Amino acid sequence: MNVRVKIKKKLKKSNKYFDDNFKNSIDTQSNNFLPMPIRYWPIEAKLLLVFLSLWCFIGLFILGSASWWVASKEMGDWSYYLKKQIAWYIPGLSIFYIILNSNIRDLLKTSKLFFYIFIFFIGATLIFGTTINGSSRWILIGPIQMQPSELIKPFCIMEAANLFAHWQHVNNEKKLTTLCTFGMLILLIMKQPNLSTAGLIGTLFWVMALCGSVRLSSLFTFASIGFFSAYLSVIRNAYQLSRIKSFLNPWADPEGNGYQLIQSLLAIGSGGLFGKGFGLSMQKLQYLPIQHTDFIFAIYAEEFGLLGSFLFLSFLIIISYLSLRIAIKCRNNYTKLVAIGCATLLIVQSLIHIAVTTGSMPTTGLPLPLISYGGNSLISSLFIAALLVRCSLESTGEIGLISTRKVIN
């Protein structure tokens, strides 16, 4: 009873978090639609929610423009891909809402189970997977095509946070076991083969380990192992080696391996300063292959030009800045690392996609988050975005006080 009384007194004195208006808004929030009234959200969370909404909304317009021609020719319906993408927003936003209302520590406790389940599915793709463009990344579950290497990304963030948040206090056995699991995951993805996703997840682990105070000598060792593994993958997979060669000189085989990159560069170059205008791209008329997924930024650059491309890069810089502020304000190492991991995946994947379409990197199969067509990528990106917003909400400490007050009452 003494503890209960003390907590009640503390809550009454805490004018910083609970003024009269705040108490009234909590008491009247019977539906609990949001974890706390939105007017009391940190400014970073509010801005991030606005920018994420804008990212999704504009992404649908870009996808509609990039896909309508191929959809009308191949599916007989110009809005085929757009309607399917909108349908995927139903489970995606449902997951976003669930994560937004879930405590990060609770998510960290349950992440291991889903992490190992998706590792199992990734291994299963090597045996039962559907092969597309020489890579077995998908498993058919009834009418649904699941790509476990995409869906495991948010759980990679949480498992890395579980390991690196208090790296110095983790026993060596757990360190070795978890690191071996991370290595096995990357090798399984490379075996599909899917070098781009393996490299992205490896980069995620490396960045989170760096922020978790792992020794630089160990980080350089792991980076060296990663680069050597990538080298072995390239020399053992002919199509990956051909992509490297076409990246170095696409005009050596303009009608073969270099065709896609050349068409992408033509699309970006023809956009000029201000672009051809929304919906007026020429390369999407089936000159540029896979224009609504892996090369969608090239269509965007053609229609909105250098100015539009600069605005999109500025948009990513703003997201990065907000993510950094969120990570700095986090109250413990777990949420800090989760925020860093979320920002790393969203921003680095976007930059790799842009680098590929501009010929700055060899061709990979990474979609542009929240823009490229694909239900698995959309759900994974919304999951990661929700984690980032939740980290911001927990940085104030008010959510914990709200929960305590509800229990006491």
URKA-V976768 format. One line per field, one symbol per residue. psi: psi as a letter, one per 30 degrees, with the letter a starting at -180 (. if undefined). A space follows every 50 residues. Layout:
psi=???
This chain:
psi=eeeeeeeeeeeefifefileeeeeeeefiffhelflkffglleeeeeeee eeeeeeeeeeeeeeeffeeeeeeefgjfgeeeeeeeeffeeefeeeeeef gkkeeeeeefeeeeeeefeeeeefffeglkkkhgkifkkkjbfkjkjffe ffeefeeeeeeeefehefgkleeeeeeeeeeeeeeeeeeefekieeeeee eeeeeeeeeefggkkeeeeeeeeeeeeeeeeeeeffjeeeeeeeefeeif ffifgcffeeeeeeeeeeeffaeflflkfgkeffhgejlhfgdfhfeeee eeffaeeeeeeeeeeeeeeeeeeeeeeefkfleeeeeeeeeeeeeeeeee eeeeeefggfllklhkljkgelkkeeeeeeeeeeeeeeeeeeeffffeee eeeeeeee.
